Amino acid sequence: MAPPTRRFVVFGFATPHDALAAEALLKHAGLDAVPIPAPRSVKALCGIAMRLPSEQATHAEKLMAAGGVRPSSRADSR
C-alpha cells in the first residue's frame, strides 16, 4: 500500500533577499520551510522558492506579511 500523498504549497520570490528572509522567518517560527529551485508553475524571478506543507501555508503567509516579506507567487500541489 502506498503512503498517503502529502500536499505542499510553494511560494516564489522576486529576489534572493526575499527568499532568504522568508526562509529565516519561517524556520525561526518552527515551520517546515525548504528552499527549492522554483518550479515552472511558480513565477519566482530569482529562481528560488520555498516549499511548506499545505497545513502551514496560512501561518506562513501571516508570518511573512508581519516580517515584511512578500512572495511573488504561490502554487499548491494537487
mmCIF file of the N, C-alpha and C atoms, coordinates in Angstrom:
data_MODEL
# 
_entry.id   MODEL 
# 
loop_
_atom_site.group_PDB 
_atom_site.id 
_atom_site.type_symbol 
_atom_site.label_atom_id 
_atom_site.label_alt_id 
_atom_site.label_comp_id 
_atom_site.label_asym_id 
_atom_site.label_entity_id 
_atom_site.label_seq_id 
_atom_site.pdbx_PDB_ins_code 
_atom_site.Cartn_x 
_atom_site.Cartn_y 
_atom_site.Cartn_z 
_atom_site.occupancy 
_atom_site.B_iso_or_equiv 
_atom_site.pdbx_formal_charge 
_atom_site.auth_seq_id 
_atom_site.auth_comp_id 
_atom_site.auth_asym_id 
_atom_site.auth_atom_id 
_atom_site.pdbx_PDB_model_num 
ATOM 1   N N  . MET A 1 1  ? 0.837  -1.173 0.000   1.00 0.00 ? 1  MET A N  1 
ATOM 2   C CA . MET A 1 1  ? 0.000  0.000  0.000   1.00 0.00 ? 1  MET A CA 1 
ATOM 3   C C  . MET A 1 1  ? 0.888  1.244  0.000   1.00 0.00 ? 1  MET A C  1 
ATOM 4   N N  . ALA A 1 2  ? 0.565  2.185  -0.852  1.00 0.00 ? 2  ALA A N  1 
ATOM 5   C CA . ALA A 1 2  ? 1.355  3.417  -0.969  1.00 0.00 ? 2  ALA A CA 1 
ATOM 6   C C  . ALA A 1 2  ? 1.062  4.345  0.209   1.00 0.00 ? 2  ALA A C  1 
ATOM 7   N N  . PRO A 1 3  ? 2.094  5.061  0.676   1.00 0.00 ? 3  PRO A N  1 
ATOM 8   C CA . PRO A 1 3  ? 1.871  6.006  1.761   1.00 0.00 ? 3  PRO A CA 1 
ATOM 9   C C  . PRO A 1 3  ? 0.984  7.148  1.280   1.00 0.00 ? 3  PRO A C  1 
ATOM 10  N N  . PRO A 1 4  ? 0.276  7.811  2.202   1.00 0.00 ? 4  PRO A N  1 
ATOM 11  C CA . PRO A 1 4  ? -0.581 8.919  1.790   1.00 0.00 ? 4  PRO A CA 1 
ATOM 12  C C  . PRO A 1 4  ? 0.242  10.039 1.156   1.00 0.00 ? 4  PRO A C  1 
ATOM 13  N N  . THR A 1 5  ? -0.344 10.690 0.183   1.00 0.00 ? 5  THR A N  1 
ATOM 14  C CA . THR A 1 5  ? 0.328  11.780 -0.510  1.00 0.00 ? 5  THR A CA 1 
ATOM 15  C C  . THR A 1 5  ? 0.264  13.040 0.330   1.00 0.00 ? 5  THR A C  1 
ATOM 16  N N  . ARG A 1 6  ? 1.410  13.677 0.521   1.00 0.00 ? 6  ARG A N  1 
ATOM 17  C CA . ARG A 1 6  ? 1.450  14.953 1.251   1.00 0.00 ? 6  ARG A CA 1 
ATOM 18  C C  . ARG A 1 6  ? 1.216  16.081 0.284   1.00 0.00 ? 6  ARG A C  1 
ATOM 19  N N  . ARG A 1 7  ? 0.500  17.065 0.718   1.00 0.00 ? 7  ARG A N  1 
ATOM 20  C CA . ARG A 1 7  ? 0.256  18.253 -0.087  1.00 0.00 ? 7  ARG A CA 1 
ATOM 21  C C  . ARG A 1 7  ? 1.184  19.363 0.374   1.00 0.00 ? 7  ARG A C  1 
ATOM 22  N N  . PHE A 1 8  ? 1.678  20.116 -0.596  1.00 0.00 ? 8  PHE A N  1 
ATOM 23  C CA . PHE A 1 8  ? 2.605  21.204 -0.311  1.00 0.00 ? 8  PHE A CA 1 
ATOM 24  C C  . PHE A 1 8  ? 2.125  22.485 -0.959  1.00 0.00 ? 8  PHE A C  1 
ATOM 25  N N  . VAL A 1 9  ? 2.631  23.587 -0.446  1.00 0.00 ? 9  VAL A N  1 
ATOM 26  C CA . VAL A 1 9  ? 2.463  24.888 -1.076  1.00 0.00 ? 9  VAL A CA 1 
ATOM 27  C C  . VAL A 1 9  ? 3.864  25.408 -1.368  1.00 0.00 ? 9  VAL A C  1 
ATOM 28  N N  . VAL A 1 10 ? 4.005  26.082 -2.485  1.00 0.00 ? 10 VAL A N  1 
ATOM 29  C CA . VAL A 1 10 ? 5.299  26.630 -2.883  1.00 0.00 ? 10 VAL A CA 1 
ATOM 30  C C  . VAL A 1 10 ? 5.132  28.124 -3.113  1.00 0.00 ? 10 VAL A C  1 
ATOM 31  N N  . PHE A 1 11 ? 5.978  28.910 -2.454  1.00 0.00 ? 11 PHE A N  1 
ATOM 32  C CA . PHE A 1 11 ? 5.982  30.358 -2.617  1.00 0.00 ? 11 PHE A CA 1 
ATOM 33  C C  . PHE A 1 11 ? 7.202  30.751 -3.438  1.00 0.00 ? 11 PHE A C  1 
ATOM 34  N N  . GLY A 1 12 ? 6.980  31.613 -4.426  1.00 0.00 ? 12 GLY A N  1 
ATOM 35  C CA . GLY A 1 12 ? 8.077  32.141 -5.230  1.00 0.00 ? 12 GLY A CA 1 
ATOM 36  C C  . GLY A 1 12 ? 8.407  33.559 -4.779  1.00 0.00 ? 12 GLY A C  1 
ATOM 37  N N  . PHE A 1 13 ? 9.608  34.013 -5.089  1.00 0.00 ? 13 PHE A N  1 
ATOM 38  C CA . PHE A 1 13 ? 10.070 35.328 -4.639  1.00 0.00 ? 13 PHE A CA 1 
ATOM 39  C C  . PHE A 1 13 ? 10.731 36.087 -5.778  1.00 0.00 ? 13 PHE A C  1 
ATOM 40  N N  . ALA A 1 14 ? 10.660 37.403 -5.692  1.00 0.00 ? 14 ALA A N  1 
ATOM 41  C CA . ALA A 1 14 ? 11.225 38.266 -6.727  1.00 0.00 ? 14 ALA A CA 1 
ATOM 42  C C  . ALA A 1 14 ? 12.736 38.391 -6.609  1.00 0.00 ? 14 ALA A C  1 
ATOM 43  N N  . THR A 1 15 ? 13.248 38.292 -5.379  1.00 0.00 ? 15 THR A N  1 
ATOM 44  C CA . THR A 1 15 ? 14.687 38.465 -5.174  1.00 0.00 ? 15 THR A CA 1 
ATOM 45  C C  . THR A 1 15 ? 15.227 37.380 -4.252  1.00 0.00 ? 15 THR A C  1 
ATOM 46  N N  . PRO A 1 16 ? 16.522 37.084 -4.366  1.00 0.00 ? 16 PRO A N  1 
ATOM 47  C CA . PRO A 1 16 ? 17.133 36.139 -3.431  1.00 0.00 ? 16 PRO A CA 1 
ATOM 48  C C  . PRO A 1 16 ? 17.019 36.642 -1.981  1.00 0.00 ? 16 PRO A C  1 
ATOM 49  N N  . HIS A 1 17 ? 17.110 37.951 -1.795  1.00 0.00 ? 17 HIS A N  1 
ATOM 50  C CA . HIS A 1 17 ? 16.980 38.517 -0.452  1.00 0.00 ? 17 HIS A CA 1 
ATOM 51  C C  . HIS A 1 17 ? 15.626 38.148 0.152   1.00 0.00 ? 17 HIS A C  1 
ATOM 52  N N  . ASP A 1 18 ? 14.545 38.283 -0.629  1.00 0.00 ? 18 ASP A N  1 
ATOM 53  C CA . ASP A 1 18 ? 13.211 37.924 -0.133  1.00 0.00 ? 18 ASP A CA 1 
ATOM 54  C C  . ASP A 1 18 ? 13.128 36.437 0.209   1.00 0.00 ? 18 ASP A C  1 
ATOM 55  N N  . ALA A 1 19 ? 13.695 35.598 -0.644  1.00 0.00 ? 19 ALA A N  1 
ATOM 56  C CA . ALA A 1 19 ? 13.654 34.155 -0.400  1.00 0.00 ? 19 ALA A CA 1 
ATOM 57  C C  . ALA A 1 19 ? 14.410 33.791 0.880   1.00 0.00 ? 19 ALA A C  1 
ATOM 58  N N  . LEU A 1 20 ? 15.583 34.376 1.070   1.00 0.00 ? 20 LEU A N  1 
ATOM 59  C CA . LEU A 1 20 ? 16.373 34.086 2.268   1.00 0.00 ? 20 LEU A CA 1 
ATOM 60  C C  . LEU A 1 20 ? 15.709 34.641 3.527   1.00 0.00 ? 20 LEU A C  1 
ATOM 61  N N  . ALA A 1 21 ? 15.102 35.817 3.417   1.00 0.00 ? 21 ALA A N  1 
ATOM 62  C CA . ALA A 1 21 ? 14.397 36.391 4.560   1.00 0.00 ? 21 ALA A CA 1 
ATOM 63  C C  . ALA A 1 21 ? 13.201 35.521 4.930   1.00 0.00 ? 21 ALA A C  1 
ATOM 64  N N  . ALA A 1 22 ? 12.479 35.039 3.936   1.00 0.00 ? 22 ALA A N  1 
ATOM 65  C CA . ALA A 1 22 ? 11.341 34.154 4.198   1.00 0.00 ? 22 ALA A CA 1 
ATOM 66  C C  . ALA A 1 22 ? 11.804 32.868 4.877   1.00 0.00 ? 22 ALA A C  1 
ATOM 67  N N  . GLU A 1 23 ? 12.873 32.293 4.368   1.00 0.00 ? 23 GLU A N  1 
ATOM 68  C CA . GLU A 1 23 ? 13.395 31.063 4.975   1.00 0.00 ? 23 GLU A CA 1 
ATOM 69  C C  . GLU A 1 23 ? 13.738 31.288 6.441   1.00 0.00 ? 23 GLU A C  1 
ATOM 70  N N  . ALA A 1 24 ? 14.415 32.383 6.746   1.00 0.00 ? 24 ALA A N  1 
ATOM 71  C CA . ALA A 1 24 ? 14.800 32.665 8.131   1.00 0.00 ? 24 ALA A CA 1 
ATOM 72  C C  . ALA A 1 24 ? 13.573 32.851 9.019   1.00 0.00 ? 24 ALA A C  1 
ATOM 73  N N  . LEU A 1 25 ? 12.593 33.615 8.549   1.00 0.00 ? 25 LEU A N  1 
ATOM 74  C CA . LEU A 1 25 ? 11.374 33.847 9.324   1.00 0.00 ? 25 LEU A CA 1 
ATOM 75  C C  . LEU A 1 25 ? 10.631 32.544 9.600   1.00 0.00 ? 25 LEU A C  1 
ATOM 76  N N  . LEU A 1 26 ? 10.451 31.767 8.559   1.00 0.00 ? 26 LEU A N  1 
ATOM 77  C CA . LEU A 1 26 ? 9.649  30.553 8.669   1.00 0.00 ? 26 LEU A CA 1 
ATOM 78  C C  . LEU A 1 26 ? 10.337 29.487 9.520   1.00 0.00 ? 26 LEU A C  1 
ATOM 79  N N  . LYS A 1 27 ? 11.628 29.326 9.333   1.00 0.00 ? 27 LYS A N  1 
ATOM 80  C CA . LYS A 1 27 ? 12.347 28.334 10.140  1.00 0.00 ? 27 LYS A CA 1 
ATOM 81  C C  . LYS A 1 27 ? 12.430 28.761 11.600  1.00 0.00 ? 27 LYS A C  1 
ATOM 82  N N  . HIS A 1 28 ? 12.604 30.057 11.841  1.00 0.00 ? 28 HIS A N  1 
ATOM 83  C CA . HIS A 1 28 ? 12.644 30.564 13.213  1.00 0.00 ? 28 HIS A CA 1 
ATOM 84  C C  . HIS A 1 28 ? 11.323 30.283 13.927  1.00 0.00 ? 28 HIS A C  1 
ATOM 85  N N  . ALA A 1 29 ? 10.226 30.302 13.178  1.00 0.00 ? 29 ALA A N  1 
ATOM 86  C CA . ALA A 1 29 ? 8.901  30.031 13.739  1.00 0.00 ? 29 ALA A CA 1 
ATOM 87  C C  . ALA A 1 29 ? 8.624  28.534 13.864  1.00 0.00 ? 29 ALA A C  1 
ATOM 88  N N  . GLY A 1 30 ? 9.579  27.702 13.432  1.00 0.00 ? 30 GLY A N  1 
ATOM 89  C CA . GLY A 1 30 ? 9.414  26.257 13.567  1.00 0.00 ? 30 GLY A CA 1 
ATOM 90  C C  . GLY A 1 30 ? 8.656  25.597 12.428  1.00 0.00 ? 30 GLY A C  1 
ATOM 91  N N  . LEU A 1 31 ? 8.447  26.323 11.326  1.00 0.00 ? 31 LEU A N  1 
ATOM 92  C CA . LEU A 1 31 ? 7.750  25.732 10.191  1.00 0.00 ? 31 LEU A CA 1 
ATOM 93  C C  . LEU A 1 31 ? 8.720  24.910 9.349   1.00 0.00 ? 31 LEU A C  1 
ATOM 94  N N  . ASP A 1 32 ? 8.170  23.995 8.581   1.00 0.00 ? 32 ASP A N  1 
ATOM 95  C CA . ASP A 1 32 ? 8.972  23.076 7.774   1.00 0.00 ? 32 ASP A CA 1 
ATOM 96  C C  . ASP A 1 32 ? 9.269  23.662 6.399   1.00 0.00 ? 32 ASP A C  1 
ATOM 97  N N  . ALA A 1 33 ? 9.901  24.828 6.364   1.00 0.00 ? 33 ALA A N  1 
ATOM 98  C CA . ALA A 1 33 ? 10.228 25.512 5.107   1.00 0.00 ? 33 ALA A CA 1 
ATOM 99  C C  . ALA A 1 33 ? 11.489 24.904 4.502   1.00 0.00 ? 33 ALA A C  1 
ATOM 100 N N  . VAL A 1 34 ? 11.412 24.609 3.204   1.00 0.00 ? 34 VAL A N  1 
ATOM 101 C CA . VAL A 1 34 ? 12.549 24.035 2.487   1.00 0.00 ? 34 VAL A CA 1 
ATOM 102 C C  . VAL A 1 34 ? 12.769 24.861 1.221   1.00 0.00 ? 34 VAL A C  1 
ATOM 103 N N  . PRO A 1 35 ? 13.946 25.486 1.077   1.00 0.00 ? 35 PRO A N  1 
ATOM 104 C CA . PRO A 1 35 ? 14.215 26.204 -0.166  1.00 0.00 ? 35 PRO A CA 1 
ATOM 105 C C  . PRO A 1 35 ? 14.434 25.206 -1.302  1.00 0.00 ? 35 PRO A C  1 
ATOM 106 N N  . ILE A 1 36 ? 13.825 25.502 -2.447  1.00 0.00 ? 36 ILE A N  1 
ATOM 107 C CA . ILE A 1 36 ? 13.933 24.621 -3.614  1.00 0.00 ? 36 ILE A CA 1 
ATOM 108 C C  . ILE A 1 36 ? 14.108 25.483 -4.868  1.00 0.00 ? 36 ILE A C  1 
ATOM 109 N N  . PRO A 1 37 ? 14.629 24.899 -5.940  1.00 0.00 ? 37 PRO A N  1 
ATOM 110 C CA . PRO A 1 37 ? 14.613 25.628 -7.203  1.00 0.00 ? 37 PRO A CA 1 
ATOM 111 C C  . PRO A 1 37 ? 13.157 25.856 -7.607  1.00 0.00 ? 37 PRO A C  1 
ATOM 112 N N  . ALA A 1 38 ? 12.845 27.040 -8.062  1.00 0.00 ? 38 ALA A N  1 
ATOM 113 C CA . ALA A 1 38 ? 11.460 27.365 -8.400  1.00 0.00 ? 38 ALA A CA 1 
ATOM 114 C C  . ALA A 1 38 ? 10.959 26.513 -9.562  1.00 0.00 ? 38 ALA A C  1 
ATOM 115 N N  . PRO A 1 39 ? 9.857  25.784 -9.355  1.00 0.00 ? 39 PRO A N  1 
ATOM 116 C CA . PRO A 1 39 ? 9.269  25.032 -10.465 1.00 0.00 ? 39 PRO A CA 1 
ATOM 117 C C  . PRO A 1 39 ? 8.609  25.990 -11.460 1.00 0.00 ? 39 PRO A C  1 
ATOM 118 N N  . ARG A 1 40 ? 8.338  25.507 -12.642 1.00 0.00 ? 40 ARG A N  1 
ATOM 119 C CA . ARG A 1 40 ? 7.735  26.356 -13.678 1.00 0.00 ? 40 ARG A CA 1 
ATOM 120 C C  . ARG A 1 40 ? 6.391  26.922 -13.259 1.00 0.00 ? 40 ARG A C  1 
ATOM 121 N N  . SER A 1 41 ? 5.652  26.194 -12.438 1.00 0.00 ? 41 SER A N  1 
ATOM 122 C CA . SER A 1 41 ? 4.325  26.646 -12.022 1.00 0.00 ? 41 SER A CA 1 
ATOM 123 C C  . SER A 1 41 ? 4.378  27.846 -11.080 1.00 0.00 ? 41 SER A C  1 
ATOM 124 N N  . VAL A 1 42 ? 5.569  28.167 -10.599 1.00 0.00 ? 42 VAL A N  1 
ATOM 125 C CA . VAL A 1 42 ? 5.735  29.289 -9.666  1.00 0.00 ? 42 VAL A CA 1 
ATOM 126 C C  . VAL A 1 42 ? 6.549  30.369 -10.355 1.00 0.00 ? 42 VAL A C  1 
ATOM 127 N N  . LYS A 1 43 ? 6.004  31.533 -10.409 1.00 0.00 ? 43 LYS A N  1 
ATOM 128 C CA . LYS A 1 43 ? 6.718  32.650 -11.019 1.00 0.00 ? 43 LYS A CA 1 
ATOM 129 C C  . LYS A 1 43 ? 7.646  33.260 -9.977  1.00 0.00 ? 43 LYS A C  1 
ATOM 130 N N  . ALA A 1 44 ? 8.855  32.751 -9.925  1.00 0.00 ? 44 ALA A N  1 
ATOM 131 C CA . ALA A 1 44 ? 9.864  33.240 -8.996  1.00 0.00 ? 44 ALA A CA 1 
ATOM 132 C C  . ALA A 1 44 ? 10.980 33.862 -9.816  1.00 0.00 ? 44 ALA A C  1 
ATOM 133 N N  . LEU A 1 45 ? 11.035 35.154 -9.816  1.00 0.00 ? 45 LEU A N  1 
ATOM 134 C CA . LEU A 1 45 ? 12.002 35.851 -10.655 1.00 0.00 ? 45 LEU A CA 1 
ATOM 135 C C  . LEU A 1 45 ? 13.443 35.527 -10.289 1.00 0.00 ? 45 LEU A C  1 
ATOM 136 N N  . CYS A 1 46 ? 13.682 35.183 -9.031  1.00 0.00 ? 46 CYS A N  1 
ATOM 137 C CA . CYS A 1 46 ? 15.050 34.896 -8.616  1.00 0.00 ? 46 CYS A CA 1 
ATOM 138 C C  . CYS A 1 46 ? 15.401 33.420 -8.769  1.00 0.00 ? 46 CYS A C  1 
ATOM 139 N N  . GLY A 1 47 ? 14.418 32.574 -9.063  1.00 0.00 ? 47 GLY A N  1 
ATOM 140 C CA . GLY A 1 47 ? 14.670 31.150 -9.246  1.00 0.00 ? 47 GLY A CA 1 
ATOM 141 C C  . GLY A 1 47 ? 14.640 30.336 -7.966  1.00 0.00 ? 47 GLY A C  1 
ATOM 142 N N  . ILE A 1 48 ? 14.373 30.993 -6.830  1.00 0.00 ? 48 ILE A N  1 
ATOM 143 C CA . ILE A 1 48 ? 14.310 30.291 -5.549  1.00 0.00 ? 48 ILE A CA 1 
ATOM 144 C C  . ILE A 1 48 ? 12.871 30.305 -5.052  1.00 0.00 ? 48 ILE A C  1 
ATOM 145 N N  . ALA A 1 49 ? 12.418 29.178 -4.562  1.00 0.00 ? 49 ALA A N  1 
ATOM 146 C CA . ALA A 1 49 ? 11.080 29.070 -4.000  1.00 0.00 ? 49 ALA A CA 1 
ATOM 147 C C  . ALA A 1 49 ? 11.183 28.424 -2.621  1.00 0.00 ? 49 ALA A C  1 
ATOM 148 N N  . MET A 1 50 ? 10.115 28.526 -1.859  1.00 0.00 ? 50 MET A N  1 
ATOM 149 C CA . MET A 1 50 ? 10.061 27.938 -0.524  1.00 0.00 ? 50 MET A CA 1 
ATOM 150 C C  . MET A 1 50 ? 8.894  26.965 -0.488  1.00 0.00 ? 50 MET A C  1 
ATOM 151 N N  . ARG A 1 51 ? 9.165  25.703 -0.137  1.00 0.00 ? 51 ARG A N  1 
ATOM 152 C CA . ARG A 1 51 ? 8.127  24.677 -0.062  1.00 0.00 ? 51 ARG A CA 1 
ATOM 153 C C  . ARG A 1 51 ? 7.782  24.412 1.393   1.00 0.00 ? 51 ARG A C  1 
ATOM 154 N N  . LEU A 1 52 ? 6.481  24.341 1.660   1.00 0.00 ? 52 LEU A N  1 
ATOM 155 C CA . LEU A 1 52 ? 5.988  24.030 3.006   1.00 0.00 ? 52 LEU A CA 1 
ATOM 156 C C  . LEU A 1 52 ? 4.803  23.080 2.901   1.00 0.00 ? 52 LEU A C  1 
ATOM 157 N N  . PRO A 1 53 ? 4.552  22.302 3.956   1.00 0.00 ? 53 PRO A N  1 
ATOM 158 C CA . PRO A 1 53 ? 3.328  21.509 3.971   1.00 0.00 ? 53 PRO A CA 1 
ATOM 159 C C  . PRO A 1 53 ? 2.111  22.444 3.882   1.00 0.00 ? 53 PRO A C  1 
ATOM 160 N N  . SER A 1 54 ? 1.094  22.021 3.149   1.00 0.00 ? 54 SER A N  1 
ATOM 161 C CA . SER A 1 54 ? -0.092 22.859 2.933   1.00 0.00 ? 54 SER A CA 1 
ATOM 162 C C  . SER A 1 54 ? -0.723 23.344 4.224   1.00 0.00 ? 54 SER A C  1 
ATOM 163 N N  . GLU A 1 55 ? -0.689 22.523 5.254   1.00 0.00 ? 55 GLU A N  1 
ATOM 164 C CA . GLU A 1 55 ? -1.325 22.917 6.515   1.00 0.00 ? 55 GLU A CA 1 
ATOM 165 C C  . GLU A 1 55 ? -0.602 24.075 7.207   1.00 0.00 ? 55 GLU A C  1 
ATOM 166 N N  . GLN A 1 56 ? 0.588  24.407 6.757   1.00 0.00 ? 56 GLN A N  1 
ATOM 167 C CA . GLN A 1 56 ? 1.336  25.527 7.335   1.00 0.00 ? 56 GLN A CA 1 
ATOM 168 C C  . GLN A 1 56 ? 1.260  26.797 6.491   1.00 0.00 ? 56 GLN A C  1 
ATOM 169 N N  . ALA A 1 57 ? 0.568  26.752 5.353   1.00 0.00 ? 57 ALA A N  1 
ATOM 170 C CA . ALA A 1 57 ? 0.559  27.869 4.407   1.00 0.00 ? 57 ALA A CA 1 
ATOM 171 C C  . ALA A 1 57 ? -0.023 29.153 4.983   1.00 0.00 ? 57 ALA A C  1 
ATOM 172 N N  . THR A 1 58 ? -1.161 29.068 5.640   1.00 0.00 ? 58 THR A N  1 
ATOM 173 C CA . THR A 1 58 ? -1.802 30.273 6.173   1.00 0.00 ? 58 THR A CA 1 
ATOM 174 C C  . THR A 1 58 ? -0.924 30.930 7.225   1.00 0.00 ? 58 THR A C  1 
ATOM 175 N N  . HIS A 1 59 ? -0.371 30.126 8.107   1.00 0.00 ? 59 HIS A N  1 
ATOM 176 C CA . HIS A 1 59 ? 0.513  30.660 9.142   1.00 0.00 ? 59 HIS A CA 1 
ATOM 177 C C  . HIS A 1 59 ? 1.758  31.292 8.508   1.00 0.00 ? 59 HIS A C  1 
ATOM 178 N N  . ALA A 1 60 ? 2.298  30.639 7.492   1.00 0.00 ? 60 ALA A N  1 
ATOM 179 C CA . ALA A 1 60 ? 3.480  31.157 6.798   1.00 0.00 ? 60 ALA A CA 1 
ATOM 180 C C  . ALA A 1 60 ? 3.176  32.504 6.154   1.00 0.00 ? 60 ALA A C  1 
ATOM 181 N N  . GLU A 1 61 ? 2.024  32.628 5.511   1.00 0.00 ? 61 GLU A N  1 
ATOM 182 C CA . GLU A 1 61 ? 1.656  33.900 4.878   1.00 0.00 ? 61 GLU A CA 1 
ATOM 183 C C  . GLU A 1 61 ? 1.549  35.017 5.910   1.00 0.00 ? 61 GLU A C  1 
ATOM 184 N N  . LYS A 1 62 ? 0.982  34.722 7.061   1.00 0.00 ? 62 LYS A N  1 
ATOM 185 C CA . LYS A 1 62 ? 0.863  35.726 8.126   1.00 0.00 ? 62 LYS A CA 1 
ATOM 186 C C  . LYS A 1 62 ? 2.243  36.133 8.650   1.00 0.00 ? 62 LYS A C  1 
ATOM 187 N N  . LEU A 1 63 ? 3.120  35.157 8.843   1.00 0.00 ? 63 LEU A N  1 
ATOM 188 C CA . LEU A 1 63 ? 4.472  35.458 9.320   1.00 0.00 ? 63 LEU A CA 1 
ATOM 189 C C  . LEU A 1 63 ? 5.243  36.299 8.316   1.00 0.00 ? 63 LEU A C  1 
ATOM 190 N N  . MET A 1 64 ? 5.148  35.938 7.047   1.00 0.00 ? 64 MET A N  1 
ATOM 191 C CA . MET A 1 64 ? 5.868  36.703 6.033   1.00 0.00 ? 64 MET A CA 1 
ATOM 192 C C  . MET A 1 64 ? 5.329  38.130 5.941   1.00 0.00 ? 64 MET A C  1 
ATOM 193 N N  . ALA A 1 65 ? 4.019  38.295 5.999   1.00 0.00 ? 65 ALA A N  1 
ATOM 194 C CA . ALA A 1 65 ? 3.436  39.639 5.943   1.00 0.00 ? 65 ALA A CA 1 
ATOM 195 C C  . ALA A 1 65 ? 3.897  40.472 7.139   1.00 0.00 ? 65 ALA A C  1 
ATOM 196 N N  . ALA A 1 66 ? 3.894  39.877 8.317   1.00 0.00 ? 66 ALA A N  1 
ATOM 197 C CA . ALA A 1 66 ? 4.334  40.583 9.518   1.00 0.00 ? 66 ALA A CA 1 
ATOM 198 C C  . ALA A 1 66 ? 5.817  40.933 9.444   1.00 0.00 ? 66 ALA A C  1 
ATOM 199 N N  . GLY A 1 67 ? 6.596  40.112 8.753   1.00 0.00 ? 67 GLY A N  1 
ATOM 200 C CA . GLY A 1 67 ? 8.029  40.344 8.616   1.00 0.00 ? 67 GLY A CA 1 
ATOM 201 C C  . GLY A 1 67 ? 8.400  41.189 7.408   1.00 0.00 ? 67 GLY A C  1 
ATOM 202 N N  . GLY A 1 68 ? 7.399  41.645 6.660   1.00 0.00 ? 68 GLY A N  1 
ATOM 203 C CA . GLY A 1 68 ? 7.668  42.492 5.508   1.00 0.00 ? 68 GLY A CA 1 
ATOM 204 C C  . GLY A 1 68 ? 8.173  41.759 4.279   1.00 0.00 ? 68 GLY A C  1 
ATOM 205 N N  . VAL A 1 69 ? 7.947  40.454 4.215   1.00 0.00 ? 69 VAL A N  1 
ATOM 206 C CA . VAL A 1 69 ? 8.385  39.650 3.066   1.00 0.00 ? 69 VAL A CA 1 
ATOM 207 C C  . VAL A 1 69 ? 7.155  39.320 2.229   1.00 0.00 ? 69 VAL A C  1 
ATOM 208 N N  . ARG A 1 70 ? 7.220  39.660 0.948   1.00 0.00 ? 70 ARG A N  1 
ATOM 209 C CA . ARG A 1 70 ? 6.083  39.416 0.067   1.00 0.00 ? 70 ARG A CA 1 
ATOM 210 C C  . ARG A 1 70 ? 6.455  38.406 -1.011  1.00 0.00 ? 70 ARG A C  1 
ATOM 211 N N  . PRO A 1 71 ? 5.839  37.228 -0.983  1.00 0.00 ? 71 PRO A N  1 
ATOM 212 C CA . PRO A 1 71 ? 6.082  36.283 -2.066  1.00 0.00 ? 71 PRO A CA 1 
ATOM 213 C C  . PRO A 1 71 ? 5.517  36.852 -3.378  1.00 0.00 ? 71 PRO A C  1 
ATOM 214 N N  . SER A 1 72 ? 6.162  36.524 -4.480  1.00 0.00 ? 72 SER A N  1 
ATOM 215 C CA . SER A 1 72 ? 5.669  36.987 -5.783  1.00 0.00 ? 72 SER A CA 1 
ATOM 216 C C  . SER A 1 72 ? 4.610  36.067 -6.341  1.00 0.00 ? 72 SER A C  1 
ATOM 217 N N  . SER A 1 73 ? 4.559  34.833 -5.833  1.00 0.00 ? 73 SER A N  1 
ATOM 218 C CA . SER A 1 73 ? 3.561  33.873 -6.318  1.00 0.00 ? 73 SER A CA 1 
ATOM 219 C C  . SER A 1 73 ? 3.407  32.723 -5.330  1.00 0.00 ? 73 SER A C  1 
ATOM 220 N N  . ARG A 1 74 ? 2.364  31.955 -5.587  1.00 0.00 ? 74 ARG A N  1 
ATOM 221 C CA . ARG A 1 74 ? 2.061  30.779 -4.756  1.00 0.00 ? 74 ARG A CA 1 
ATOM 222 C C  . ARG A 1 74 ? 1.462  29.706 -5.648  1.00 0.00 ? 74 ARG A C  1 
ATOM 223 N N  . ALA A 1 75 ? 1.851  28.463 -5.402  1.00 0.00 ? 75 ALA A N  1 
ATOM 224 C CA . ALA A 1 75 ? 1.262  27.315 -6.105  1.00 0.00 ? 75 ALA A CA 1 
ATOM 225 C C  . ALA A 1 75 ? 1.011  26.220 -5.089  1.00 0.00 ? 75 ALA A C  1 
ATOM 226 N N  . ASP A 1 76 ? -0.127 25.580 -5.214  1.00 0.00 ? 76 ASP A N  1 
ATOM 227 C CA . ASP A 1 76 ? -0.485 24.468 -4.333  1.00 0.00 ? 76 ASP A CA 1 
ATOM 228 C C  . ASP A 1 76 ? -0.344 23.164 -5.090  1.00 0.00 ? 76 ASP A C  1 
ATOM 229 N N  . SER A 1 77 ? 0.139  22.117 -4.407  1.00 0.00 ? 77 SER A N  1 
ATOM 230 C CA . SER A 1 77 ? 0.253  20.808 -5.048  1.00 0.00 ? 77 SER A CA 1 
ATOM 231 C C  . SER A 1 77 ? -1.137 20.229 -5.212  1.00 0.00 ? 77 SER A C  1 
ATOM 232 N N  . ARG A 1 78 ? -1.244 19.342 -6.144  1.00 0.00 ? 78 ARG A N  1 
ATOM 233 C CA . ARG A 1 78 ? -2.545 18.719 -6.424  1.00 0.00 ? 78 ARG A CA 1 
ATOM 234 C C  . ARG A 1 78 ? -2.517 17.260 -6.091  1.00 0.00 ? 78 ARG A C  1 
# 
